[in-house]
């Protein structure tokens, strides 16, 4: 789940101190909050502890593979919203393509151009924000539908029980038929709700 912040938090993941410090100064001058990790292992802990809004992830680092870090983020529902920009001094298009397929949002080459860095970060944060807004709206709609189906099911159960009690004491065939129709219709609506809830659960 994304954390609502006044200032976006960006995590820099790079094994070179100089690179991290340069990016740190650039990002702070742009008004962002910044945290750093010198390797992928440390980054994984910081990602779960701080849930940054965006990660600048170096493509080649010692220790845990950067690609595995990206895959773990995209596989975790609570972290999927995080935007990830791949940074590298290598022009290995095959490797970059692999990261794109794994879910990286953008690519930033070294050495860094501040104007390009600014544009890519703003674009990724905007896209992530739009996605989170849509995802939150969908969650609210799903919650509303679940609660509505629950309330409808309870109301239909009450109607059915009342109709069955009335049917037991009904004297005319006309009343019995009407009550039987009510029970049958109520059962049908209940089945529709149950089937729909089951379909949503399976999805």
C-alpha positions in Angstrom: 0.0 0.0 0.0 1.3 3.4 -0.9 2.1 6.0 1.8 0.7 9.5 1.3 3.5 12.0 1.7 3.8 15.7 1.2 7.3 15.2 -0.2 8.0 12.1 -2.4 10.7 9.8 -1.0 13.3 8.5 -3.4 15.7 5.6 -2.7 19.1 5.6 -4.4 20.6 2.2 -4.8 24.2 2.2 -6.1 27.4 0.6 -4.8 29.5 3.8 -5.7 29.5 6.4 -2.9 30.2 9.2 -5.4 27.3 8.3 -7.6 24.9 8.1 -4.6 26.1 11.5 -3.3 25.8 13.2 -6.7 22.2 11.9 -7.1 21.4 12.8 -3.5 22.4 16.4 -4.0 20.5 16.7 -7.3 17.3 15.2 -5.8 17.4 17.3 -2.7 17.9 20.4 -4.8 14.7 19.4 -6.6 12.8 19.2 -3.3 12.7 15.4 -2.8 13.4 13.4 0.3 16.3 11.0 -0.2 17.6 7.8 1.4 20.5 5.7 0.2 21.5 2.0 0.0 25.0 0.8 -1.1 23.8 -2.6 -2.3 20.8 -4.6 -3.3 20.6 -6.5 0.0 20.5 -3.2 2.0 18.0 -1.8 -0.5 15.5 -4.7 0.1 15.4 -3.9 3.8 15.0 -0.2 3.2 12.2 -0.7 0.6 10.2 -2.7 3.1 11.0 -0.3 6.0 10.3 3.0 4.2 8.2 2.1 1.1 9.7 4.8 -1.1 7.7 6.4 -3.9 10.5 5.9 -6.4 13.8 3.9 -6.6 16.8 4.7 -8.7 18.3 1.3 -9.1 21.8 0.7 -10.4 21.7 -2.2 -13.0 25.1 -3.8 -12.0 25.9 -4.2 -8.4 27.7 -6.9 -6.2 25.6 -9.2 -4.1 21.9 -9.8 -4.8 21.1 -9.2 -8.4 19.3 -5.9 -9.2 16.9 -7.8 -11.5 15.9 -10.0 -8.6 15.2 -6.9 -6.5 13.0 -5.5 -9.2 11.1 -8.8 -9.5 10.6 -9.0 -5.8 9.0 -5.5 -5.8 6.7 -6.3 -8.7 5.7 -9.6 -7.1 4.7 -8.0 -3.8 1.3 -6.4 -3.9 2.2 -3.9 -1.1 5.2 -2.7 -3.2 4.0 -2.9 -6.8 3.1 0.8 -6.8 6.7 1.9 -6.4 8.2 3.5 -9.5 11.7 2.1 -10.5 14.2 3.9 -12.8 17.1 1.8 -13.9 20.5 3.6 -13.9 23.6 2.4 -15.7 26.7 3.5 -17.5 26.4 0.5 -19.8 24.5 0.7 -23.1 23.5 -3.0 -23.0 20.2 -2.9 -24.8 19.5 -6.6 -24.2 19.9 -6.2 -20.4 17.8 -3.0 -20.4 15.1 -4.8 -22.3 15.2 -7.6 -19.7 14.6 -5.1 -17.0 11.8 -3.4 -18.9 10.0 -6.8 -19.2 10.5 -7.3 -15.5 8.6 -4.0 -14.8 11.1 -1.2 -14.6 9.5 2.2 -15.4 12.3 4.0 -17.1 16.0 4.0 -17.8 18.6 6.7 -16.9 22.1 6.6 -18.4 25.2 7.7 -16.6 26.6 10.4 -16.4 23.5 12.1 -15.2 21.9 15.0 -17.0 19.9 17.0 -14.4 17.2 18.1 -16.9 16.6 14.5 -18.0 16.7 13.2 -14.5 14.1 15.8 -13.4 11.8 14.9 -16.3 12.0 11.2 -15.8 11.4 11.4 -12.1 8.4 13.7 -12.5 6.9 11.5 -15.2 7.3 8.3 -13.2 5.9 9.8 -10.0 2.9 11.2 -12.0 2.2 7.9 -13.6 2.6 6.0 -10.3 0.2 8.5 -8.6 -2.4 8.1 -11.4 -2.1 4.3 -11.1 -2.4 4.4 -7.3 -5.5 6.7 -7.5 -7.2 4.3 -10.0 -6.2 1.3 -7.9 -7.6 3.0 -4.7 -10.8 3.8 -6.5 -11.2 0.2 -7.7 -10.5 -1.1 -4.1 -13.2 1.2 -2.8 -15.6 0.0 -5.4 -14.8 -3.7 -4.7 -15.3 -3.1 -0.9 -18.6 -1.4 -1.6 -19.8 -4.2 -3.8 -18.8 -6.8 -1.2 -20.7 -4.9 1.5 -23.7 -4.4 -0.7 -23.9 -8.1 -1.6 -23.6 -9.0 2.0 -26.4 -6.6 3.0 -28.6 -7.7 0.1 -28.1 -11.3 1.1 -29.2 -10.6 4.6 -32.2 -8.7 3.4 -33.2 -11.5 1.0 -32.8 -14.1 3.8 -35.2 -12.1 5.9 -37.7 -11.8 3.1 -37.5 -15.6 2.4 -37.9 -16.6 6.1 -40.9 -14.2 6.4 -42.5 -15.6 3.2 -42.0 -19.2 4.4 -43.6 -18.4 7.8 -46.6 -16.8 6.0 -46.8 -19.8 3.6 -47.2 -22.2 6.6 -50.3 -20.3 7.7 -51.7 -19.3 4.3 -55.3 -20.6 3.8 -56.0 -19.8 0.1 -54.3 -21.3 -2.9 -53.9 -17.8 -4.3 -51.9 -16.6 -1.3 -49.8 -19.8 -1.3 -48.9 -19.3 -5.0 -48.0 -15.6 -4.4 -45.8 -16.5 -1.4 -44.2 -19.4 -3.4 -43.4 -17.0 -6.2 -41.8 -14.6 -3.7 -39.6 -17.4 -2.2 -38.6 -18.6 -5.7 -37.6 -15.1 -6.8 -35.7 -14.5 -3.6 -33.8 -17.8 -4.0 -32.9 -16.9 -7.6 -31.6 -13.4 -6.7 -29.6 -15.0 -3.8 -28.1 -17.5 -6.3 -27.1 -14.7 -8.7 -25.4 -12.8 -5.8 -23.6 -16.0 -4.7 -22.4 -16.8 -8.2 -21.2 -13.3 -8.8 -19.3 -13.2 -5.5 -17.7 -16.6 -6.4 -16.6 -15.3 -9.8 -15.0 -12.3 -8.3 -13.2 -14.4 -5.7 -11.9 -16.7 -8.4 -10.6 -13.7 -10.4 
